[in-house]
Amino acid sequence: MADPAAYRPKPGEIPTNPGVYRFLDAEGRVIYVGKAINLRSRLNSYFQDVAALHFRTQTMVRTAAKVEWTIVRNELEALQLEYTWIQQFQPRFNIKYRDDKSYPWAAVTWGEEFPRVFVGRGAKRKGNRYFGPYAQAWAIRQTIDSLLMVFPMRSCTDGVFANARRSGRPCLLGHIGKCAAPCVGRISEADHRALVVDLCEFLAGRTAGLIKQLEAAMNQAAEALEFEQAALLRDRLQALQSVAEKNAVVLGDGTDADVVALAEDPLEVAVAIFHVRGGRVRGERSWVADRSDDAAADGLMESFLLQAYSDADVPPEILVSALPSSVEVLTELLAEARGAKVRVRVPRRGDKKALLETVAQNAAQVLALHKTKRASDLSTRNRALEEIQEALGLPTAPLRIECYDISHLQGTDVVASMVVFEDGLARKSDYRRFVLKNQESNDVGAMREVITRRFTRLLADRGDDGLLIDPATGAPRRFAYAPGLVVVDGGAPQVAAAQSALAELGIYDVALCGLAKRLEEVWVPGEEWPVILPRNSEGLYLLQRIRDEAHRFAITHHRSRRSKSMLETTLDEVPGLGDARRKALLKYFPSLKKLRAASPDELAQVPGIGPKLAADLASALAGQQPAPAIDMETGEIF
């Protein structure tokens, strides 16, 4: 890879104006495009100490061989030019949101003499009106089928329409009342266009006026004693109301808006969007992308909105989970595309905030499902294990991987976890928890103790016979299985501690590495520099998933122990509670949260707890407010 210092511009050469810059590789391909209000300040940040950069940015600047820039007049022009270049050059290090599936939409061929309605996917054509996208094709087809009973406009193909015109006979839809049969002159072009307008109004979410019109027409026909026409209008009204009721009102003010939320992890980002028209959710969509740089949520949201609305209708309001980094400029750009005012904001209260939370849950689900699909694919798992083998120089693929993590609260209640993955899948029956004997040890000392205890057990289980199956019981000796790779959560210090513990036990045939959280660096014993796996590496993804599972398992254990410890401490401070009564309370209320929520009457139901003691206990618990706890390693509050 290239040394960034080799192509760094000379001091003072970079202007301080707003502009857009491009990083190019040795073959002249554009690999990254970015914008800046101050080009000199932004570009200089790429040429600082490379080790201080995020590992994805490190990869980009080391892959590049040249940097170019173009000055513009203002931030709006910078945003426009950045988007144009990203579309033109498709840089590998810019985030590209890819759709995980093709979503259906409803289309009306507005420019034809007798427009038709149909459900389709893929590219859109000029001259048509589109509604959606929708989550399921069957749902929108069912909706269109029901609407044709109310608005019997044309839905047949051009070939069927032409055949009907030549023969003078309508197709089946004309006979069953789902088409007004303009092909044989049963309805004029103007009257058919009126049906098309009404159907488009309904699909756009404007249903109240259509329902009132049908009610008025039905009543008028009944008053004129045209009962057959009134019955037909009644059936159409019921069909219309039935279709409308399937789309629940989520925003009572009839808002037209798109609601966008992100879910991200260090390697990937998922986006979910709900299209709300007339206060009802008319469609939804989701994307997943590899994170190719270290952009924060505001930058990710900005790049998504630019891509999402490049070929889509812009609504008057866009509700987002994170405000874009250049929200004023982006709003101006979207307003120009829409031809009217656009508002981009983060809702803080009410129904809109609740809807945004729902969209955020969908984004998280999309990301989790995407990861599950990757983890369940056999070829993907095999590729991940092969990449780990190659990166770490292992003789064989590590079919059994054990990962260890330490969890504590400011050095107290120190616990550890061991999770096991075999063939790239979690083997939860082999998970283990550890309570550290030396509660005053730091992360390094704790890691040393855990590795020592685990592999001492391995040597003991193997015994003199070296068998993995106990000959007496026929049961497997679980701790006698040596892992193909040990992963510790941490960097060089944790790896060195684990290596020292293994060496003291005389174990030299177990591979070892560490995965540091901040930059996702893979540390190998005895190496001065970490191994940097590519951002899209399946091997890195598997190591990250194993590390995150170990952290989750450790945190769960720590929270459980802390809750129990706080409960016992609280009961010790209440006068009149002996050992028997404390045990009875612990049996009925296994957590401090449940104990605090209990009323005096509920406490009095515990054997040995009378009304007076229950009242004293409730009073003592009400006077104690639990202090928030922060995991110093992750910043999590629990």
C-alpha positions, -999 to +999 in steps of 0.1 A: +000+000+000+011+036-006+024+059+021+001+089+024+031+111+030+042+103-006+013+121-022+004+147+005+000+182-010+026+208-001+019+231+028-003+260+018-012+243-015-047+233-004-072+262-005-094+271+024-125+275+002-155+251+002-151+223-023-152+186-031-122+163-031-114+129-047-089+103-036-075+082-066-056+050-066-024+042-086-045+034-117-064+066-116-097+052-103-116+074-079-119+055-046-134+082-023-153+114-028-160+139+000-170+176+006-157+202+029-165+238+039-127+242+044-107+220+021-074+226+038-087+217+073-105+186+060-078+172+038-051+177+064-070+155+088-063+126+064-025+132+066-021+131+103-005+101+121-020+072+102-022+051+133-046+076+148-071+072+120-100+048+120-089+016+104-113+021+074-098+055+068-064+040+071-072+015+044-085+043+021-055+067+025-031+038+020-049+025-011-049+060-026-020+074-046-033+109-053-058+135-041-075+162-062-101+188-053-125+213-070-134+247-054-171+257-054-189+288-042-209+275-012-219+244+007-249+238-015-228+235-046-204+212-027-232+189-018-245+188-053-211+181-068-203+155-042-235+136-051-228+139-089-193+125-085-204+096-063-230+087-090-205+091-118-174+073-103-191+048-079-161+051-054-155+019-035-150+036-001-182+057-002-212+040+014-237+026-011-271+017+002-282-015-015-317-028-014-320-063-001-350-070-023-371-055-051-402-038-038-435-036-057-453-004-066-486+005-081-484+024-114-509+043-135-501+050-172-512+086-169-501+096-204-522+071-223-557+077-238-572+052-215-548+049-186-544+015-169-533+005-134-509-023-127-484-036-101-448-038-110-412-037-098-378-023-110-372+008-130-398+035-134-409+051-167-416+088-174-453+097-179-465+072-153-477+079-118-463+056-091-475+048-056-455+029-030-432+010-026-451-016-006-438-044+016-457-073-001-468-076-037-499-097-028-511-069-005-511-042-031-526-066-058-554-074-034-559-037-028-560-029-065-584-058-071-608-044-044-605-009-058-615-020-093-650-028-079-652+009-068-633+025-097-636+001-127-608+016-147-587-003-173-561-028-159-555-050-189-523-050-211-521-032-244-524-065-263-556-075-245-570-040-250-563-040-287-578-075-292-610-064-274-612-033-296-609-054-328-634-081-317-659-056-301-661-079-271-648-069-236-626-093-216-637-111-184-631-080-162-657-061-182-683-088-177-678-091-139-679-053-133-642-047-126-637-027-158-659-001-174-648-015-208-636+016-226-623-008-253-658-013-266-671+022-259-691+016-228-675+046-212-662+079-226-626+089-223-635+118-200-656+095-177-628+069-176-603+097-168-625+106-138-623+070-125-585+072-129-583+104-110-604+090-081-583+058-079-551+079-078-565+101-051-573+070-030-538+055-035-523+089-025-541+087+008-569+112+002-599+089+010-622+111+031-635+131+001-641+100-020-661+083+007-683+114+011-689+116-026-700+080-027-723+085+003-739+115-013-744+097-047-759+067-029-784+088-010-793+108-041-800+076-060-821+062-032-842+094-030-847+092-068-860+056-063-831+043-083-825+014-060-803-007-083-779+022-087-781+029-049-773-008-042-743-007-065-730+025-049-736+010-014-714-020-024-687+002-038-688+023-006-684-007+016-656-020-005-638+014-003-643+016+035-630-020+038-598-011+019-593+021+038-596+004+072-568-020+063-544+010+065-544+021+102-542+058+109-508+065+125-508+103+124-541+119+131-533+152+115-532+136+080-495+142+075-477+134+043-442+124+054-414+099+051-400+085+084-364+073+083-343+055+110-308+040+111-295+010+129-257+006+128-228-014+141-190-010+134-192-029+101-227-023+086-257+001+087-293-006+080-320+020+071-357+016+072-383+041+058-420+043+062-440+063+036-469+080+053-496+096+032-527+112+046-517+100+080-515+063+069-485+041+063-487+035+025-454+017+020-421+007+036-386-002+025-352-011+039-316-010+029-283-025+042-249-012+035-213-020+044-197+008+064-168+020+043-157+049+064-160+062+100-190+085+093-212+092+123-250+089+122-255+124+109-232+117+079-248+083+072-283+099+072-272+127+048-257+102+023-288+081+025-312+110+019-292+121-011-294+086-026-330+079-017-345+110-032-323+111-063-351+094-083-381+095-059-408+120-050-399+142-021-426+146+006-432+179+024-418+165+057-390+140+064-387+127+100-353+112+108-336+095+137-304+116+133-303+151+118-281+152+087-248+170+091-256+197+066-294+198+072-299+234+060-282+228+027-298+194+022-332+209+029-326+235+003-316+208-022-346+187-015-370+217-017-355+225-051-362+190-063-398+191-049-406+226-061-419+235-026-408+237+010-394+206+026-388+201+064-363+177+078-364+172+115-361+148+145-395+145+163-393+150+200-427+140+213-461+127+204-473+103+176-445+112+153-418+103+178-437+070+185-438+062+148-401+070+145-394+045+173-413+019+154-393+025+122-361+023+143-372-011+156-377-022+120-342-010+110-327-029+139-347-060+129-335-057+093-299-055+105-303-085+128-320-105+100-292-096+076-266-108+101-285-140+108-287-148+071-249-143+068-242-165+099-265-193+087-249-196+052-225-225+052-203-212+024-200-178+041-190-194+074-164-215+056-150-184+039-148-166+072-128-194+088-105-196+059-099-158+060-091-161+097-067-190+090-049-170+063-048-137+083-033-154+114-012-179+096-028-209+112-021-244+099-058-253+097-091-234+099-101-228+136-132-250+138-136-243+175-131-207+187-134-196+223-137-160+232-132-144+267-144-110+280-141-093+313-169-072+329-168-050+360-181-018+375-152+005+384-132-025+394-159-041+415-179-073+409-154-085+384-168-114+362-158-130+330-174-150+302-163-177+278-184-183+246-177-211+221-183-211+184-179-243+164-180-242+126-189-205+129-220-212+150-226-205+187-224-236+209-243-223+239-241-256+259-203-249+262-206-213+274-191-207+309-192-179+334-164-170+359-164-150+391-129-137+396-112-148+428-091-117+429-117-089+428-090-062+429-074-072+396-075-051+365-086-063+330-051-077+323-049-096+356-085-108+353-078-121+318-047-139+330-067-156+358-095-167+336-072-182+309-053-200+337-084-215+352-099-226+319-068-243+306-059-258+340-093-275+338-084-286+302-053-304+315-072-319+344-100-332+323-076-348+298-058-366+326-032-392+321-052-411+295-056-381+272-091-392+262-119-367+253-146-392+264-148-404+300-145-442+298-165-447+330-196-426+321-193-423+283-199-386+286-177-361+268-152-342+288-162-307+276-132-288+290-109-314+275-115-300+240-087-276+230-099-247+209-084-240+175-083-203+184-086-183+216-099-147+211-097-122+240-116-090+241-088-064+241-056-053+226-019-061+231-019-061+270-048-086+272-032-108+245+002-108+263-015-118+296-033-147+280-001-158+262+018-157+295-009-178+313-008-205+285+030-205+286+031-211+324+008-242+318+031-255+291+005-250+263+020-237+231-002-253+205-033-231+209-035-201+186-043-168+203-054-133+192-072-102+205-099-080+190-098-044+201-131-026+202-122+009+191-107+001+157-115-036+153-078-044+152-067-080+155-037-084+178-013-114+176+012-123+203+047-110+197+037-086+169+043-049+171+015-040+148-020-054+146-035-073+117-060-052+098-086-073+081-106-057+051-138-039+061-159-064+041-140-095+054-162-123+065-135-133+089-136-099+106-174-102+108-172-136+125-146-124+150-167-093+158-198-114+162-180-138+186-166-109+206-200-092+209-216-124+221-189-128+248-195-092+258-233-097+260-228-129+280-204-112+305-227-081+309-257-103+316-238-122+343-225-090+358-260-074+359-275-105+375-248-106+402-250-069+409-288-070+412-286-099+437-258-082+456-278-049+459-309-069+470-290-086+498-274-054+509-308-036+510-323-064+531-294-063+555-301-026+563-338-033+572-342-039+610-361-070+621-351-092+591-333-124+601-318-150+578-351-170+574-371-139+565-345-127+540-345-161+523-383-160+521-382-126+505-355-136+480-377-166+471-407-144+464-389-114+449-358-126+430-347-091+420-344-057+436-366-041+410-395-065+418-390-060+456-391-022+453-423-024+432-441-046+458-468-030+479-470-035+517-499-059+512-478-080+487-449-080+511-472-092+539-481-123+519-445-136+524-443-162+552-429-146+583-436-110+572-463-094+592-482-061+583-459-040+606-427-054+592-441-052+556-448-015+562-413-008+576-398-027+547-417-008+521-408+025+538-371+016+539-372+006+502-390+038+492-363+059+509-334+043+489-329+054+454-307+031+433-277+049+419-271+045+382-242+022+373-219+027+343-198+001+327-164+018+325-154-002+295-184+004+272-202+033+288-234+013+292-258+024+320-276-003+339 
